């Protein structure tokens, strides 16, 4: 951290960002972060690192990507958990998440997409069209996936203006689907080698598997510490850690998150919490919350509860499973990567009982008093699956609140009332 | 102990004064353009030991008066159960929202549903439709009750329904039958919500729209159980808010769960 703020405008200009729009975006995100995060009390000290990352999210980190690329490194932009970071890193590339968590330039988006498209898709396209996402502008290749119809078609549109490549994800988890997915991961191996000019070896993949597992282990520790009552960390802070995991330098992030986990374990041991013992505990499940979407966590925690777990792509689905580290040959390890990724329980699969089982199990493990099931409006997959989630959670004896919303702020008052009433009911 | 319950809604501010759990006075006033000041009139009117706010303006009241606040859901549950101890569910159609609540023991909320961000099918919707039909609110309800059959109105969006109604009027359709169609559409939507929270009777129908006899008839005809309308349907929320304070003192049977 330097005393003199660095002016990143020349770098942003070189990346082709629209500077006035980008400045406006940074101001808005800064205000949002200040209001949602910096107003919290009893935060762990380890969160200072994530505060710093957020203050430099379009600055220092982009500079690192820029330096990496100037030395010949290749950056891969991804939107989804199913794109294996291990393969990209084994080829010497870096994987970064792309901007998709705020309403931006919907007017431009709606010229090429229907209005009734989910916020996540509209958002990433808006960031691209308005030229305000330095991550996508730093991406030598965007790797998409066929996780839903909206994204599948959106990647065709993105492909017209950015170098884009799409992985085909099966919709079922039968042996023949796994075989297809293993072949698809091998296609990614070839693609990553072609883009980076490097060859993936057993050694490089083994090292990448270990590195990414370590990152997931650190996040598992943070999640596990949240099972304590009182929880040593707010849901918002834990969510931020998971969101930043998609962007940050892997070894550094792992180290800092392990330090945060050490602190959380000590706090939990000492009975220190972010809110008093007995504060209502909520598990949130549903559609992912891309940075800077903190809307529902913010509403829940400002209403006086604490979110103790996230069963979502920006939550347990990202870190709960690891790739076995005992593979010896390259083929074994590629298969192991494919198997781990196909285990993720997204609503794009049928059936998806694994997710429902996870929600019920986690609600018990984290001592949740209630479950909030969140769907982004027009995300047919999660909206449809909501019925089964609700039934299973009620069967397990817990109340459920179903929320369908988008990135706009116009329903915050209404949602607050519903969330507060839900908490009063617990 | 004297407790003041305030329900600061979008269309009206309702105040209830309790003296040892019994209603000693109540007022229903227009929210106007400065609900904070309108509420202050009641807060300052005479002395009370506790003040609880509910409704749309509860957070503003909490800051302004340093009082506690509960949501309308909890307040209506408590209020309805205090008025009708055997109440099993509540329907409240207010100025700009609709809520349905399934009740457990002693007015405890078991499940609830609210309309989302728009005012479809609420008091505001009826106001706009009455204007489009050239009726007063009371006349529209009366006409709707008298009409034998309704003309189906397909949209529940206030803006779309207004254009639809204007179209029907221009086609020369009977205004009373259009009014009935509008009421039927709201009732159908409301009955759907009640089903989703597994509401059983007796159902307490509260809120400003419970004063509309056509609405009450239609809901009563479509609902499987008994429908009860409090004499003062608008003060159920304020009453429940006041009772919630008594509950925190452990002094009433409504909230203590005994």
Interface residues (C-beta under 8 A of the other chain):
Chain A: X399 X404 X410 X411 X413 X414 X417 X418 X420 X421 X424 X425
Chain B: X56 X70 X71 X72 X73 X74 X97 X108 X109 X110 X111 X112 X114 X116 X117
